[in-house]
Amino acid sequence: MSSFTTPLDYEKRIFPGYRLTRAFQYHLSAPGSMLVVDVPKGFVTDLASVPWALRWLFPPDGLWAKAAVVHDWGYADGDLSLPDGSKIKPSRFWWDVIFLEAMSVLKVPRLTRWAFFVAVRAFGGTGWKK
């Protein structure tokens, strides 16, 4: 099973959002697995990109925040690390699926995670490698 192996530590910025104060990792499949998302310290994210009108229901720093950081990293031209130190660059669809899986690991309710997944599939293209 996939897992988050480090805490999510960040500081609020006025704009554009939040800056990680510590490097952050997400292992696909299991700790020590072959694929690892390494988000570096200093990475700037908006956490979950929720429209203002819905933030009362889905705050950016909700239960899905760790998954959103992983997804933002992927969209910002992030990569996955292999044990030999090499990197691979997944497609946009792959990052969206990783987001869905990561929300499942965080026990985000099924309807909520699918709503987020559908939203990134429908509207995430504008943020891809921006």
Backbone torsions as a table, in degrees:
resi	resn	phi	psi	omega
1	MET	NA	143.5	178.5
2	SER	-67.3	159.1	-179.4
3	SER	-158.0	152.2	170.2
4	PHE	-92.2	127.8	-174.4
5	THR	-109.9	-3.3	178.1
6	THR	-135.8	152.0	177.9
7	PRO	-72.1	159.4	175.8
8	LEU	-96.5	108.3	178.9
9	ASP	-115.1	127.0	-178.9
10	TYR	-148.7	164.7	174.7
11	GLU	-121.7	143.4	178.7
12	LYS	-75.4	135.5	174.7
13	ARG	-116.8	155.1	179.0
14	ILE	-66.7	-45.6	176.3
15	PHE	-152.3	134.0	11.6
16	PRO	-96.9	4.8	178.5
17	GLY	160.3	-106.6	-173.6
18	TYR	-128.7	142.4	178.7
19	ARG	-117.7	130.5	179.1
20	LEU	-67.4	133.0	178.8
21	THR	-99.9	0.1	177.4
22	ARG	-151.7	145.6	175.1
23	ALA	-59.9	153.6	-171.2
24	PHE	-136.8	138.0	-178.4
25	GLN	-127.9	147.3	172.4
26	TYR	-135.2	123.0	179.1
27	HIS	-98.4	126.8	174.6
28	LEU	-84.1	129.9	179.0
29	SER	88.8	-57.2	-179.0
30	ALA	-169.4	157.3	174.5
31	PRO	-55.6	134.9	-178.2
32	GLY	82.1	7.6	-179.7
33	SER	-69.6	176.0	-177.4
34	MET	-72.1	-32.1	-175.6
35	LEU	-108.2	125.6	-178.7
36	VAL	-131.9	134.1	172.2
37	VAL	-94.4	117.1	178.4
38	ASP	-108.6	105.6	177.9
39	VAL	-96.8	121.0	-173.9
40	PRO	-76.1	154.0	171.5
41	LYS	-56.7	139.9	179.9
42	GLY	94.1	-12.5	178.3
43	PHE	-60.5	136.4	-179.1
44	VAL	-105.1	130.3	-177.0
45	THR	-136.7	161.5	171.3
46	ASP	-103.5	13.5	-173.4
47	LEU	59.5	-127.1	179.5
48	ALA	-85.4	129.7	-179.0
49	SER	-82.7	79.4	-177.1
50	VAL	-101.5	132.0	176.5
51	PRO	-57.8	145.4	-176.2
52	TRP	-51.9	-40.1	-176.6
53	ALA	-64.9	-19.4	-177.7
54	LEU	-107.9	0.9	-175.6
55	ARG	-67.5	-20.8	176.3
56	TRP	-67.6	-28.7	-179.4
57	LEU	-95.8	-37.5	-178.0
58	PHE	-126.4	77.4	-179.4
59	PRO	-64.5	144.5	-178.7
60	PRO	-55.1	-30.4	-177.7
61	ASP	-99.9	27.9	179.0
62	GLY	-71.8	-168.2	-178.1
63	LEU	-52.6	-26.5	-176.7
64	TRP	-87.4	1.6	-172.3
65	ALA	-57.4	-45.1	-179.9
66	LYS	-60.7	-43.1	178.9
67	ALA	-63.6	-38.2	179.6
68	ALA	-64.9	-37.9	178.3
69	VAL	-64.9	-44.1	177.1
70	VAL	-58.8	-45.0	-179.7
71	HIS	-64.7	-44.0	178.3
72	ASP	-60.9	-40.3	178.4
73	TRP	-61.0	-45.0	178.9
74	GLY	-62.1	-40.7	179.4
75	TYR	-69.9	-24.3	-179.7
76	ALA	-88.5	26.2	179.7
77	ASP	74.6	31.7	176.0
78	GLY	-72.6	178.0	-178.8
79	ASP	-143.2	172.4	174.4
80	LEU	-109.0	140.3	-179.3
81	SER	-97.5	139.0	173.6
82	LEU	-101.9	159.3	-177.2
83	PRO	-56.4	-29.7	-179.2
84	ASP	-80.6	2.5	178.9
85	GLY	92.4	-8.3	178.7
86	SER	-75.9	165.4	-176.5
87	LYS	-124.9	150.4	170.3
88	ILE	-127.0	151.2	-178.6
89	LYS	-116.0	98.7	179.6
90	PRO	-67.8	163.3	177.2
91	SER	-75.8	169.9	176.9
92	ARG	-58.4	-45.3	179.7
93	PHE	-58.5	-41.8	179.5
94	TRP	-59.8	-45.0	179.3
95	TRP	-63.7	-35.8	178.0
96	ASP	-65.9	-39.5	177.8
97	VAL	-68.2	-38.9	175.9
98	ILE	-60.8	-41.4	177.1
99	PHE	-58.6	-47.0	179.0
100	LEU	-60.6	-45.8	179.6
101	GLU	-63.4	-44.4	-178.8
102	ALA	-62.8	-37.2	176.6
103	MET	-65.5	-33.9	176.4
104	SER	-64.8	-42.9	177.5
105	VAL	-58.7	-38.1	-179.2
106	LEU	-80.6	0.6	179.1
107	LYS	63.3	35.0	172.0
108	VAL	-67.9	133.3	-179.8
109	PRO	-52.2	142.0	-174.1
110	ARG	-51.9	-47.5	-178.6
111	LEU	-62.9	-40.1	179.2
112	THR	-65.5	-47.0	-178.2
113	ARG	-65.1	-35.4	177.4
114	TRP	-71.1	-33.4	175.8
115	ALA	-64.0	-43.2	177.0
116	PHE	-63.7	-42.6	-179.4
117	PHE	-61.9	-47.3	179.1
118	VAL	-61.5	-39.5	179.4
119	ALA	-63.4	-43.9	-179.8
120	VAL	-70.6	-31.2	176.3
121	ARG	-68.0	-40.6	-176.3
122	ALA	-77.7	-39.1	-171.0
123	PHE	-119.5	-5.2	-175.3
124	GLY	-74.3	-15.1	-177.2
125	GLY	-57.4	-30.7	-178.9
126	THR	-70.5	-23.3	180.0
127	GLY	-95.1	-5.3	-176.5
128	TRP	-65.4	117.7	177.7
129	LYS	53.2	38.8	179.7
130	LYS	-81.0	NA	NA
